[in-house]
């Protein structure tokens, strides 16, 4: 793998709704990383300020070559 690999990370996030019930939602992120361990570290750092519990349910190498801004 090279440093320009893109991974799709899927997170399961638990949150409390207005009636104080625990709900789950799924979020997907595209992460530029060198390997899945790097993806996990970047997602954990990104979610560090959140009060919601999360779990990384999958990390998949994508066929994305580049992201144009």
Predicted model as a PDB file, atoms N, CA, C, CB and O in Angstrom, pLDDT in the B-factor column:
MODEL        1                                                                  
ATOM      1  N   UNK A   1       0.842  -1.187   0.000  1.00 48.00           N  
ATOM      2  CA  UNK A   1       0.000   0.000   0.000  1.00 48.00           C  
ATOM      3  C   UNK A   1       0.884   1.247   0.000  1.00 48.00           C  
ATOM      4  CB  UNK A   1      -0.956   0.000   1.223  1.00 48.00           C  
ATOM      5  O   UNK A   1       1.986   1.244   0.549  1.00 48.00           O  
ATOM      6  N   UNK A   2       0.386   2.294  -0.617  1.00 56.00           N  
ATOM      7  CA  UNK A   2       1.124   3.548  -0.563  1.00 56.00           C  
ATOM      8  C   UNK A   2       0.387   4.533   0.332  1.00 56.00           C  
ATOM      9  CB  UNK A   2       1.319   4.135  -1.979  1.00 56.00           C  
ATOM     10  O   UNK A   2      -0.694   4.228   0.837  1.00 56.00           O  
ATOM     11  N   UNK A   3       0.954   5.688   0.525  1.00 68.00           N  
ATOM     12  CA  UNK A   3       0.346   6.635   1.453  1.00 68.00           C  
ATOM     13  C   UNK A   3      -0.891   7.319   0.884  1.00 68.00           C  
ATOM     14  CB  UNK A   3       1.353   7.673   1.848  1.00 68.00           C  
ATOM     15  O   UNK A   3      -1.551   8.069   1.602  1.00 68.00           O  
ATOM     16  N   UNK A   4      -1.224   7.087  -0.380  1.00 74.00           N  
ATOM     17  CA  UNK A   4      -2.397   7.684  -0.984  1.00 74.00           C  
ATOM     18  C   UNK A   4      -3.565   6.715  -1.080  1.00 74.00           C  
ATOM     19  CB  UNK A   4      -2.057   8.203  -2.344  1.00 74.00           C  
ATOM     20  O   UNK A   4      -4.390   6.852  -1.984  1.00 74.00           O  
ATOM     21  N   UNK A   5      -3.666   5.751  -0.194  1.00 94.00           N  
ATOM     22  CA  UNK A   5      -4.780   4.815  -0.189  1.00 94.00           C  
ATOM     23  C   UNK A   5      -5.959   5.434   0.550  1.00 94.00           C  
ATOM     24  CB  UNK A   5      -4.370   3.473   0.459  1.00 94.00           C  
ATOM     25  O   UNK A   5      -5.790   6.155   1.533  1.00 94.00           O  
ATOM     26  N   UNK A   6      -7.151   5.136   0.056  1.00 97.00           N  
ATOM     27  CA  UNK A   6      -8.372   5.637   0.690  1.00 97.00           C  
ATOM     28  C   UNK A   6      -9.197   4.459   1.183  1.00 97.00           C  
ATOM     29  CB  UNK A   6      -9.199   6.513  -0.295  1.00 97.00           C  
ATOM     30  O   UNK A   6      -9.406   3.478   0.469  1.00 97.00           O  
ATOM     31  N   UNK A   7      -9.654   4.580   2.411  1.00 97.00           N  
ATOM     32  CA  UNK A   7     -10.450   3.543   3.049  1.00 97.00           C  
ATOM     33  C   UNK A   7     -11.823   4.097   3.394  1.00 97.00           C  
ATOM     34  CB  UNK A   7      -9.744   3.005   4.312  1.00 97.00           C  
ATOM     35  O   UNK A   7     -11.967   5.281   3.702  1.00 97.00           O  
ATOM     36  N   UNK A   8     -12.840   3.226   3.340  1.00 98.00           N  
ATOM     37  CA  UNK A   8     -14.173   3.595   3.813  1.00 98.00           C  
ATOM     38  C   UNK A   8     -14.342   2.970   5.189  1.00 98.00           C  
ATOM     39  CB  UNK A   8     -15.307   3.120   2.817  1.00 98.00           C  
ATOM     40  O   UNK A   8     -14.287   1.750   5.338  1.00 98.00           O  
ATOM     41  N   UNK A   9     -14.547   3.806   6.184  1.00 98.00           N  
ATOM     42  CA  UNK A   9     -14.761   3.347   7.557  1.00 98.00           C  
ATOM     43  C   UNK A   9     -16.227   3.560   7.919  1.00 98.00           C  
ATOM     44  CB  UNK A   9     -13.823   4.099   8.560  1.00 98.00           C  
ATOM     45  O   UNK A   9     -16.765   4.653   7.745  1.00 98.00           O  
ATOM     46  N   UNK A  10     -16.864   2.509   8.422  1.00 98.00           N  
ATOM     47  CA  UNK A  10     -18.254   2.589   8.845  1.00 98.00           C  
ATOM     48  C   UNK A  10     -18.296   2.549  10.368  1.00 98.00           C  
ATOM     49  CB  UNK A  10     -19.102   1.433   8.229  1.00 98.00           C  
ATOM     50  O   UNK A  10     -17.721   1.659  10.994  1.00 98.00           O  
ATOM     51  N   UNK A  11     -18.986   3.529  10.954  1.00 97.00           N  
ATOM     52  CA  UNK A  11     -19.114   3.618  12.403  1.00 97.00           C  
ATOM     53  C   UNK A  11     -20.556   3.394  12.820  1.00 97.00           C  
ATOM     54  CB  UNK A  11     -18.617   4.977  12.909  1.00 97.00           C  
ATOM     55  O   UNK A  11     -21.486   3.836  12.145  1.00 97.00           O  
ATOM     56  N   UNK A  12     -20.734   2.703  13.937  1.00 97.00           N  
ATOM     57  CA  UNK A  12     -22.030   2.587  14.588  1.00 97.00           C  
ATOM     58  C   UNK A  12     -21.952   3.508  15.806  1.00 97.00           C  
ATOM     59  CB  UNK A  12     -22.376   1.074  14.990  1.00 97.00           C  
ATOM     60  O   UNK A  12     -21.108   3.324  16.683  1.00 97.00           O  
ATOM     61  N   UNK A  13     -22.842   4.500  15.848  1.00 95.00           N  
ATOM     62  CA  UNK A  13     -22.795   5.497  16.907  1.00 95.00           C  
ATOM     63  C   UNK A  13     -24.067   5.421  17.736  1.00 95.00           C  
ATOM     64  CB  UNK A  13     -22.609   6.912  16.324  1.00 95.00           C  
ATOM     65  O   UNK A  13     -25.172   5.445  17.195  1.00 95.00           O  
ATOM     66  N   UNK A  14     -23.904   5.328  19.054  1.00 92.00           N  
ATOM     67  CA  UNK A  14     -25.044   5.329  19.966  1.00 92.00           C  
ATOM     68  C   UNK A  14     -25.269   6.746  20.462  1.00 92.00           C  
ATOM     69  CB  UNK A  14     -24.817   4.354  21.157  1.00 92.00           C  
ATOM     70  O   UNK A  14     -24.327   7.445  20.836  1.00 92.00           O  
ATOM     71  N   UNK A  15     -26.532   7.162  20.462  1.00 89.00           N  
ATOM     72  CA  UNK A  15     -26.874   8.490  20.957  1.00 89.00           C  
ATOM     73  C   UNK A  15     -28.212   8.420  21.685  1.00 89.00           C  
ATOM     74  CB  UNK A  15     -26.929   9.522  19.795  1.00 89.00           C  
ATOM     75  O   UNK A  15     -28.969   7.458  21.550  1.00 89.00           O  
ATOM     76  N   UNK A  16     -28.476   9.456  22.453  1.00 87.00           N  
ATOM     77  CA  UNK A  16     -29.720   9.531  23.219  1.00 87.00           C  
ATOM     78  C   UNK A  16     -30.674  10.476  22.496  1.00 87.00           C  
ATOM     79  CB  UNK A  16     -29.457  10.013  24.689  1.00 87.00           C  
ATOM     80  O   UNK A  16     -30.309  11.605  22.168  1.00 87.00           O  
ATOM     81  N   UNK A  17     -31.917  10.004  22.244  1.00 88.00           N  
ATOM     82  CA  UNK A  17     -32.877  10.871  21.562  1.00 88.00           C  
ATOM     83  C   UNK A  17     -33.553  11.811  22.563  1.00 88.00           C  
ATOM     84  CB  UNK A  17     -33.936  10.026  20.819  1.00 88.00           C  
ATOM     85  O   UNK A  17     -33.204  11.818  23.743  1.00 88.00           O  
ATOM     86  N   UNK A  18     -34.504  12.593  22.097  1.00 88.00           N  
ATOM     87  CA  UNK A  18     -35.176  13.590  22.941  1.00 88.00           C  
ATOM     88  C   UNK A  18     -35.927  12.953  24.106  1.00 88.00           C  
ATOM     89  CB  UNK A  18     -36.142  14.413  22.105  1.00 88.00           C  
ATOM     90  O   UNK A  18     -36.128  13.589  25.140  1.00 88.00           O  
ATOM     91  N   UNK A  19     -36.341  11.698  23.938  1.00 88.00           N  
ATOM     92  CA  UNK A  19     -37.055  10.989  25.016  1.00 88.00           C  
ATOM     93  C   UNK A  19     -36.104  10.147  25.859  1.00 88.00           C  
ATOM     94  CB  UNK A  19     -38.155  10.095  24.430  1.00 88.00           C  
ATOM     95  O   UNK A  19     -36.537   9.261  26.596  1.00 88.00           O  
ATOM     96  N   UNK A  20     -34.812  10.426  25.747  1.00 88.00           N  
ATOM     97  CA  UNK A  20     -33.756   9.763  26.506  1.00 88.00           C  
ATOM     98  C   UNK A  20     -33.651   8.267  26.232  1.00 88.00           C  
ATOM     99  CB  UNK A  20     -33.983   9.981  27.966  1.00 88.00           C  
ATOM    100  O   UNK A  20     -33.236   7.494  27.095  1.00 88.00           O  
ATOM    101  N   UNK A  21     -34.033   7.868  25.017  1.00 91.00           N  
ATOM    102  CA  UNK A  21     -33.860   6.476  24.602  1.00 91.00           C  
ATOM    103  C   UNK A  21     -32.555   6.371  23.824  1.00 91.00           C  
ATOM    104  CB  UNK A  21     -35.073   5.979  23.740  1.00 91.00           C  
ATOM    105  O   UNK A  21     -32.180   7.289  23.094  1.00 91.00           O  
ATOM    106  N   UNK A  22     -31.871   5.246  23.986  1.00 91.00           N  
ATOM    107  CA  UNK A  22     -30.620   5.012  23.268  1.00 91.00           C  
ATOM    108  C   UNK A  22     -30.965   4.553  21.847  1.00 91.00           C  
ATOM    109  CB  UNK A  22     -29.725   3.948  24.010  1.00 91.00           C  
ATOM    110  O   UNK A  22     -31.711   3.592  21.652  1.00 91.00           O  
ATOM    111  N   UNK A  23     -30.415   5.249  20.880  1.00 92.00           N  
ATOM    112  CA  UNK A  23     -30.611   4.918  19.464  1.00 92.00           C  
ATOM    113  C   UNK A  23     -29.238   4.711  18.834  1.00 92.00           C  
ATOM    114  CB  UNK A  23     -31.415   6.045  18.713  1.00 92.00           C  
ATOM    115  O   UNK A  23     -28.213   5.080  19.407  1.00 92.00           O  
ATOM    116  N   UNK A  24     -29.237   4.112  17.640  1.00 94.00           N  
ATOM    117  CA  UNK A  24     -27.993   3.921  16.901  1.00 94.00           C  
ATOM    118  C   UNK A  24     -28.145   4.526  15.514  1.00 94.00           C  
ATOM    119  CB  UNK A  24     -27.619   2.414  16.810  1.00 94.00           C  
ATOM    120  O   UNK A  24     -29.223   4.501  14.921  1.00 94.00           O  
ATOM    121  N   UNK A  25     -27.047   5.067  15.011  1.00 95.00           N  
ATOM    122  CA  UNK A  25     -27.014   5.535  13.631  1.00 95.00           C  
ATOM    123  C   UNK A  25     -25.688   5.088  13.021  1.00 95.00           C  
ATOM    124  CB  UNK A  25     -27.187   7.097  13.548  1.00 95.00           C  
ATOM    125  O   UNK A  25     -24.715   4.811  13.722  1.00 95.00           O  
ATOM    126  N   UNK A  26     -25.687   5.030  11.705  1.00 97.00           N  
ATOM    127  CA  UNK A  26     -24.477   4.618  10.988  1.00 97.00           C  
ATOM    128  C   UNK A  26     -23.916   5.816  10.249  1.00 97.00           C  
ATOM    129  CB  UNK A  26     -24.770   3.449  10.000  1.00 97.00           C  
ATOM    130  O   UNK A  26     -24.654   6.567   9.612  1.00 97.00           O  
ATOM    131  N   UNK A  27     -22.598   5.991  10.337  1.00 96.00           N  
ATOM    132  CA  UNK A  27     -21.914   7.048   9.608  1.00 96.00           C  
ATOM    133  C   UNK A  27     -20.767   6.414   8.840  1.00 96.00           C  
ATOM    134  CB  UNK A  27     -21.403   8.172  10.568  1.00 96.00           C  
ATOM    135  O   UNK A  27     -20.127   5.472   9.308  1.00 96.00           O  
ATOM    136  N   UNK A  28     -20.518   6.954   7.642  1.00 98.00           N  
ATOM    137  CA  UNK A  28     -19.418   6.459   6.829  1.00 98.00           C  
ATOM    138  C   UNK A  28     -18.429   7.588   6.558  1.00 98.00           C  
ATOM    139  CB  UNK A  28     -19.940   5.862   5.503  1.00 98.00           C  
ATOM    140  O   UNK A  28     -18.820   8.730   6.312  1.00 98.00           O  
ATOM    141  N   UNK A  29     -17.154   7.251   6.607  1.00 97.00           N  
ATOM    142  CA  UNK A  29     -16.081   8.218   6.382  1.00 97.00           C  
ATOM    143  C   UNK A  29     -15.124   7.662   5.341  1.00 97.00           C  
ATOM    144  CB  UNK A  29     -15.329   8.541   7.704  1.00 97.00           C  
ATOM    145  O   UNK A  29     -14.866   6.459   5.308  1.00 97.00           O  
ATOM    146  N   UNK A  30     -14.596   8.539   4.487  1.00 97.00           N  
ATOM    147  CA  UNK A  30     -13.493   8.189   3.604  1.00 97.00           C  
ATOM    148  C   UNK A  30     -12.244   8.750   4.274  1.00 97.00           C  
ATOM    149  CB  UNK A  30     -13.695   8.761   2.124  1.00 97.00           C  
ATOM    150  O   UNK A  30     -12.175   9.936   4.597  1.00 97.00           O  
ATOM    151  N   UNK A  31     -11.255   7.876   4.478  1.00 96.00           N  
ATOM    152  CA  UNK A  31     -10.049   8.248   5.215  1.00 96.00           C  
ATOM    153  C   UNK A  31      -8.818   7.950   4.364  1.00 96.00           C  
ATOM    154  CB  UNK A  31      -9.974   7.495   6.571  1.00 96.00           C  
ATOM    155  O   UNK A  31      -8.670   6.846   3.840  1.00 96.00           O  
ATOM    156  N   UNK A  32      -7.945   8.931   4.231  1.00 95.00           N  
ATOM    157  CA  UNK A  32      -6.658   8.724   3.581  1.00 95.00           C  
ATOM    158  C   UNK A  32      -5.707   8.170   4.638  1.00 95.00           C  
ATOM    159  CB  UNK A  32      -6.105  10.060   2.941  1.00 95.00           C  
ATOM    160  O   UNK A  32      -5.436   8.824   5.646  1.00 95.00           O  
ATOM    161  N   UNK A  33      -5.205   6.963   4.400  1.00 95.00           N  
ATOM    162  CA  UNK A  33      -4.361   6.313   5.402  1.00 95.00           C  
ATOM    163  C   UNK A  33      -3.450   5.290   4.744  1.00 95.00           C  
ATOM    164  CB  UNK A  33      -5.221   5.641   6.485  1.00 95.00           C  
ATOM    165  O   UNK A  33      -3.650   4.914   3.589  1.00 95.00           O  
ATOM    166  N   UNK A  34      -2.446   4.845   5.491  1.00 94.00           N  
ATOM    167  CA  UNK A  34      -1.498   3.863   4.956  1.00 94.00           C  
ATOM    168  C   UNK A  34      -1.942   2.427   5.223  1.00 94.00           C  
ATOM    169  CB  UNK A  34      -0.118   4.090   5.555  1.00 94.00           C  
ATOM    170  O   UNK A  34      -1.529   1.514   4.508  1.00 94.00           O  
ATOM    171  N   UNK A  35      -2.784   2.212   6.247  1.00 94.00           N  
ATOM    172  CA  UNK A  35      -3.277   0.870   6.555  1.00 94.00           C  
ATOM    173  C   UNK A  35      -4.503   0.992   7.482  1.00 94.00           C  
ATOM    174  CB  UNK A  35      -2.146  -0.005   7.222  1.00 94.00           C  
ATOM    175  O   UNK A  35      -4.802   2.087   7.959  1.00 94.00           O  
ATOM    176  N   UNK A  36      -5.206  -0.111   7.739  1.00 96.00           N  
ATOM    177  CA  UNK A  36      -6.393  -0.049   8.600  1.00 96.00           C  
ATOM    178  C   UNK A  36      -6.122   0.442  10.029  1.00 96.00           C  
ATOM    179  CB  UNK A  36      -7.020  -1.404   8.666  1.00 96.00           C  
ATOM    180  O   UNK A  36      -6.979   1.083  10.637  1.00 96.00           O  
ATOM    181  N   UNK A  37      -4.946   0.147  10.558  1.00 96.00           N  
ATOM    182  CA  UNK A  37      -4.603   0.634  11.895  1.00 96.00           C  
ATOM    183  C   UNK A  37      -4.525   2.155  11.913  1.00 96.00           C  
ATOM    184  CB  UNK A  37      -3.271   0.031  12.362  1.00 96.00           C  
ATOM    185  O   UNK A  37      -4.938   2.796  12.879  1.00 96.00           O  
ATOM    186  N   UNK A  38      -3.996   2.718  10.846  1.00 96.00           N  
ATOM    187  CA  UNK A  38      -3.923   4.174  10.704  1.00 96.00           C  
ATOM    188  C   UNK A  38      -5.332   4.771  10.601  1.00 96.00           C  
ATOM    189  CB  UNK A  38      -3.081   4.558   9.459  1.00 96.00           C  
ATOM    190  O   UNK A  38      -5.600   5.837  11.155  1.00 96.00           O  
ATOM    191  N   UNK A  39      -6.224   4.083   9.894  1.00 97.00           N  
ATOM    192  CA  UNK A  39      -7.625   4.532   9.788  1.00 97.00           C  
ATOM    193  C   UNK A  39      -8.245   4.590  11.177  1.00 97.00           C  
ATOM    194  CB  UNK A  39      -8.452   3.584   8.861  1.00 97.00           C  
ATOM    195  O   UNK A  39      -8.878   5.581  11.541  1.00 97.00           O  
ATOM    196  N   UNK A  40      -8.063   3.530  11.946  1.00 97.00           N  
ATOM    197  CA  UNK A  40      -8.627   3.468  13.301  1.00 97.00           C  
ATOM    198  C   UNK A  40      -8.099   4.610  14.163  1.00 97.00           C  
ATOM    199  CB  UNK A  40      -8.301   2.115  13.960  1.00 97.00           C  
ATOM    200  O   UNK A  40      -8.864   5.231  14.901  1.00 97.00           O  
ATOM    201  N   UNK A  41      -6.816   4.890  14.079  1.00 97.00           N  
ATOM    202  CA  UNK A  41      -6.218   5.972  14.864  1.00 97.00           C  
ATOM    203  C   UNK A  41      -6.796   7.323  14.454  1.00 97.00           C  
ATOM    204  CB  UNK A  41      -4.690   5.979  14.696  1.00 97.00           C  
ATOM    205  O   UNK A  41      -7.086   8.158  15.311  1.00 97.00           O  
ATOM    206  N   UNK A  42      -6.967   7.546  13.139  1.00 97.00           N  
ATOM    207  CA  UNK A  42      -7.501   8.820  12.666  1.00 97.00           C  
ATOM    208  C   UNK A  42      -8.966   8.995  13.057  1.00 97.00           C  
ATOM    209  CB  UNK A  42      -7.352   8.923  11.153  1.00 97.00           C  
ATOM    210  O   UNK A  42      -9.375  10.093  13.435  1.00 97.00           O  
ATOM    211  N   UNK A  43      -9.756   7.935  12.973  1.00 97.00           N  
ATOM    212  CA  UNK A  43     -11.171   8.013  13.378  1.00 97.00           C  
ATOM    213  C   UNK A  43     -11.269   8.272  14.873  1.00 97.00           C  
ATOM    214  CB  UNK A  43     -11.928   6.708  13.008  1.00 97.00           C  
ATOM    215  O   UNK A  43     -12.078   9.095  15.302  1.00 97.00           O  
ATOM    216  N   UNK A  44     -10.469   7.592  15.666  1.00 96.00           N  
ATOM    217  CA  UNK A  44     -10.489   7.784  17.120  1.00 96.00           C  
ATOM    218  C   UNK A  44     -10.112   9.217  17.476  1.00 96.00           C  
ATOM    219  CB  UNK A  44      -9.529   6.793  17.813  1.00 96.00           C  
ATOM    220  O   UNK A  44     -10.731   9.818  18.354  1.00 96.00           O  
ATOM    221  N   UNK A  45      -9.113   9.766  16.813  1.00 96.00           N  
ATOM    222  CA  UNK A  45      -8.722  11.161  17.063  1.00 96.00           C  
ATOM    223  C   UNK A  45      -9.835  12.121  16.642  1.00 96.00           C  
ATOM    224  CB  UNK A  45      -7.416  11.500  16.310  1.00 96.00           C  
ATOM    225  O   UNK A  45     -10.088  13.116  17.321  1.00 96.00           O  
ATOM    226  N   UNK A  46     -10.496  11.825  15.529  1.00 95.00           N  
ATOM    227  CA  UNK A  46     -11.586  12.670  15.033  1.00 95.00           C  
ATOM    228  C   UNK A  46     -12.771  12.668  16.007  1.00 95.00           C  
ATOM    229  CB  UNK A  46     -12.044  12.189  13.639  1.00 95.00           C  
ATOM    230  O   UNK A  46     -13.424  13.696  16.189  1.00 95.00           O  
ATOM    231  N   UNK A  47     -13.045  11.534  16.622  1.00 94.00           N  
ATOM    232  CA  UNK A  47     -14.193  11.394  17.518  1.00 94.00           C  
ATOM    233  C   UNK A  47     -13.851  11.721  18.970  1.00 94.00           C  
ATOM    234  CB  UNK A  47     -14.742   9.988  17.432  1.00 94.00           C  
ATOM    235  O   UNK A  47     -14.713  11.594  19.841  1.00 94.00           O  
ATOM    236  N   UNK A  48     -12.631  12.134  19.251  1.00 93.00           N  
ATOM    237  CA  UNK A  48     -12.166  12.351  20.625  1.00 93.00           C  
ATOM    238  C   UNK A  48     -13.028  13.330  21.415  1.00 93.00           C  
ATOM    239  CB  UNK A  48     -10.752  12.848  20.604  1.00 93.00           C  
ATOM    240  O   UNK A  48     -13.236  13.113  22.609  1.00 93.00           O  
ATOM    241  N   UNK A  49     -13.529  14.382  20.813  1.00 88.00           N  
ATOM    242  CA  UNK A  49     -14.324  15.368  21.534  1.00 88.00           C  
ATOM    243  C   UNK A  49     -15.790  15.006  21.669  1.00 88.00           C  
ATOM    244  CB  UNK A  49     -14.212  16.678  20.860  1.00 88.00           C  
ATOM    245  O   UNK A  49     -16.544  15.723  22.326  1.00 88.00           O  
ATOM    246  N   UNK A  50     -16.208  13.912  21.062  1.00 86.00           N  
ATOM    247  CA  UNK A  50     -17.621  13.512  21.073  1.00 86.00           C  
ATOM    248  C   UNK A  50     -17.996  12.834  22.386  1.00 86.00           C  
ATOM    249  CB  UNK A  50     -17.919  12.573  19.898  1.00 86.00           C  
ATOM    250  O   UNK A  50     -17.189  12.122  22.984  1.00 86.00           O  
ATOM    251  N   UNK A  51     -19.214  13.060  22.820  1.00 84.00           N  
ATOM    252  CA  UNK A  51     -19.712  12.394  24.021  1.00 84.00           C  
ATOM    253  C   UNK A  51     -20.454  11.108  23.667  1.00 84.00           C  
ATOM    254  CB  UNK A  51     -20.631  13.333  24.810  1.00 84.00           C  
ATOM    255  O   UNK A  51     -20.876  10.366  24.554  1.00 84.00           O  
ATOM    256  N   UNK A  52     -20.612  10.843  22.364  1.00 88.00           N  
ATOM    257  CA  UNK A  52     -21.327   9.653  21.919  1.00 88.00           C  
ATOM    258  C   UNK A  52     -20.386   8.452  21.862  1.00 88.00           C  
ATOM    259  CB  UNK A  52     -21.970   9.893  20.546  1.00 88.00           C  
ATOM    260  O   UNK A  52     -19.209   8.582  21.524  1.00 88.00           O  
ATOM    261  N   UNK A  53     -20.931   7.278  22.200  1.00 92.00           N  
ATOM    262  CA  UNK A  53     -20.161   6.050  22.077  1.00 92.00           C  
ATOM    263  C   UNK A  53     -20.175   5.608  20.621  1.00 92.00           C  
ATOM    264  CB  UNK A  53     -20.727   4.936  23.003  1.00 92.00           C  
ATOM    265  O   UNK A  53     -21.198   5.715  19.947  1.00 92.00           O  
ATOM    266  N   UNK A  54     -19.041   5.111  20.136  1.00 95.00           N  
ATOM    267  CA  UNK A  54     -18.977   4.653  18.755  1.00 95.00           C  
ATOM    268  C   UNK A  54     -18.161   3.375  18.659  1.00 95.00           C  
ATOM    269  CB  UNK A  54     -18.378   5.737  17.852  1.00 95.00           C  
ATOM    270  O   UNK A  54     -17.337   3.067  19.520  1.00 95.00           O  
ATOM    271  N   UNK A  55     -18.416   2.649  17.592  1.00 96.00           N  
ATOM    272  CA  UNK A  55     -17.669   1.437  17.295  1.00 96.00           C  
ATOM    273  C   UNK A  55     -17.398   1.439  15.796  1.00 96.00           C  
ATOM    274  CB  UNK A  55     -18.449   0.142  17.745  1.00 96.00           C  
ATOM    275  O   UNK A  55     -18.296   1.713  14.999  1.00 96.00           O  
ATOM    276  N   UNK A  56     -16.182   1.138  15.418  1.00 97.00           N  
ATOM    277  CA  UNK A  56     -15.855   1.016  14.005  1.00 97.00           C  
ATOM    278  C   UNK A  56     -16.277  -0.383  13.582  1.00 97.00           C  
ATOM    279  CB  UNK A  56     -14.320   1.276  13.727  1.00 97.00           C  
ATOM    280  O   UNK A  56     -15.695  -1.375  14.021  1.00 97.00           O  
ATOM    281  N   UNK A  57     -17.301  -0.457  12.719  1.00 97.00           N  
ATOM    282  CA  UNK A  57     -17.823  -1.761  12.337  1.00 97.00           C  
ATOM    283  C   UNK A  57     -17.138  -2.342  11.105  1.00 97.00           C  
ATOM    284  CB  UNK A  57     -19.297  -1.661  12.089  1.00 97.00           C  
ATOM    285  O   UNK A  57     -17.128  -3.559  10.920  1.00 97.00           O  
ATOM    286  N   UNK A  58     -16.563  -1.481  10.255  1.00 98.00           N  
ATOM    287  CA  UNK A  58     -15.812  -2.011   9.113  1.00 98.00           C  
ATOM    288  C   UNK A  58     -14.849  -0.969   8.573  1.00 98.00           C  
ATOM    289  CB  UNK A  58     -16.766  -2.471   8.003  1.00 98.00           C  
ATOM    290  O   UNK A  58     -15.073   0.238   8.665  1.00 98.00           O  
ATOM    291  N   UNK A  59     -13.772  -1.484   8.007  1.00 98.00           N  
ATOM    292  CA  UNK A  59     -12.787  -0.667   7.300  1.00 98.00           C  
ATOM    293  C   UNK A  59     -12.480  -1.405   6.003  1.00 98.00           C  
ATOM    294  CB  UNK A  59     -11.472  -0.421   8.170  1.00 98.00           C  
ATOM    295  O   UNK A  59     -12.018  -2.546   6.018  1.00 98.00           O  
ATOM    296  N   UNK A  60     -12.745  -0.730   4.870  1.00 98.00           N  
ATOM    297  CA  UNK A  60     -12.578  -1.365   3.567  1.00 98.00           C  
ATOM    298  C   UNK A  60     -11.714  -0.475   2.675  1.00 98.00           C  
ATOM    299  CB  UNK A  60     -13.958  -1.637   2.903  1.00 98.00           C  
ATOM    300  O   UNK A  60     -11.948   0.729   2.566  1.00 98.00           O  
ATOM    301  N   UNK A  61     -10.721  -1.079   2.047  1.00 97.00           N  
ATOM    302  CA  UNK A  61      -9.897  -0.368   1.067  1.00 97.00           C  
ATOM    303  C   UNK A  61     -10.758  -0.063  -0.154  1.00 97.00           C  
ATOM    304  CB  UNK A  61      -8.632  -1.206   0.668  1.00 97.00           C  
ATOM    305  O   UNK A  61     -11.389  -0.964  -0.706  1.00 97.00           O  
ATOM    306  N   UNK A  62     -10.789   1.202  -0.581  1.00 97.00           N  
ATOM    307  CA  UNK A  62     -11.595   1.573  -1.736  1.00 97.00           C  
ATOM    308  C   UNK A  62     -10.744   1.564  -3.001  1.00 97.00           C  
ATOM    309  CB  UNK A  62     -12.232   2.956  -1.527  1.00 97.00           C  
ATOM    310  O   UNK A  62      -9.520   1.442  -2.946  1.00 97.00           O  
ATOM    311  N   UNK A  63     -11.413   1.696  -4.130  1.00 96.00           N  
ATOM    312  CA  UNK A  63     -10.715   1.806  -5.408  1.00 96.00           C  
ATOM    313  C   UNK A  63     -10.530   3.275  -5.808  1.00 96.00           C  
ATOM    314  CB  UNK A  63     -11.485   1.049  -6.503  1.00 96.00           C  
ATOM    315  O   UNK A  63     -10.158   3.573  -6.943  1.00 96.00           O  
ATOM    316  N   UNK A  64     -10.790   4.175  -4.881  1.00 95.00           N  
ATOM    317  CA  UNK A  64     -10.640   5.606  -5.135  1.00 95.00           C  
ATOM    318  C   UNK A  64      -9.168   5.909  -5.371  1.00 95.00           C  
ATOM    319  CB  UNK A  64     -11.200   6.454  -3.951  1.00 95.00           C  
ATOM    320  O   UNK A  64      -8.312   5.509  -4.581  1.00 95.00           O  
ATOM    321  N   UNK A  65      -8.876   6.609  -6.450  1.00 91.00           N  
ATOM    322  CA  UNK A  65      -7.502   6.954  -6.807  1.00 91.00           C  
ATOM    323  C   UNK A  65      -7.095   8.286  -6.205  1.00 91.00           C  
ATOM    324  CB  UNK A  65      -7.339   6.997  -8.319  1.00 91.00           C  
ATOM    325  O   UNK A  65      -5.969   8.439  -5.731  1.00 91.00           O  
ATOM    326  N   UNK A  66      -8.011   9.255  -6.223  1.00 91.00           N  
ATOM    327  CA  UNK A  66      -7.707  10.582  -5.718  1.00 91.00           C  
ATOM    328  C   UNK A  66      -9.007  11.302  -5.407  1.00 91.00           C  
ATOM    329  CB  UNK A  66      -6.861  11.383  -6.733  1.00 91.00           C  
ATOM    330  O   UNK A  66     -10.066  10.950  -5.926  1.00 91.00           O  
ATOM    331  N   UNK A  67      -8.917  12.305  -4.560  1.00 90.00           N  
ATOM    332  CA  UNK A  67     -10.057  13.158  -4.242  1.00 90.00           C  
ATOM    333  C   UNK A  67      -9.728  14.556  -4.728  1.00 90.00           C  
ATOM    334  CB  UNK A  67     -10.382  13.148  -2.705  1.00 90.00           C  
ATOM    335  O   UNK A  67      -8.735  15.155  -4.316  1.00 90.00           O  
ATOM    336  N   UNK A  68     -10.566  15.061  -5.600  1.00 91.00           N  
ATOM    337  CA  UNK A  68     -10.355  16.403  -6.159  1.00 91.00           C  
ATOM    338  C   UNK A  68     -11.199  17.387  -5.396  1.00 91.00           C  
ATOM    339  CB  UNK A  68     -10.695  16.453  -7.670  1.00 91.00           C  
ATOM    340  O   UNK A  68     -12.384  17.148  -5.163  1.00 91.00           O  
ATOM    341  N   UNK A  69     -10.594  18.506  -4.999  1.00 89.00           N  
ATOM    342  CA  UNK A  69     -11.324  19.520  -4.240  1.00 89.00           C  
ATOM    343  C   UNK A  69     -11.582  20.729  -5.088  1.00 89.00           C  
ATOM    344  CB  UNK A  69     -10.563  19.918  -2.988  1.00 89.00           C  
ATOM    345  O   UNK A  69     -12.187  21.694  -4.620  1.00 89.00           O  
TER     346      UNK A  69                                                      
ENDMDL                                                                          
END                                                                             
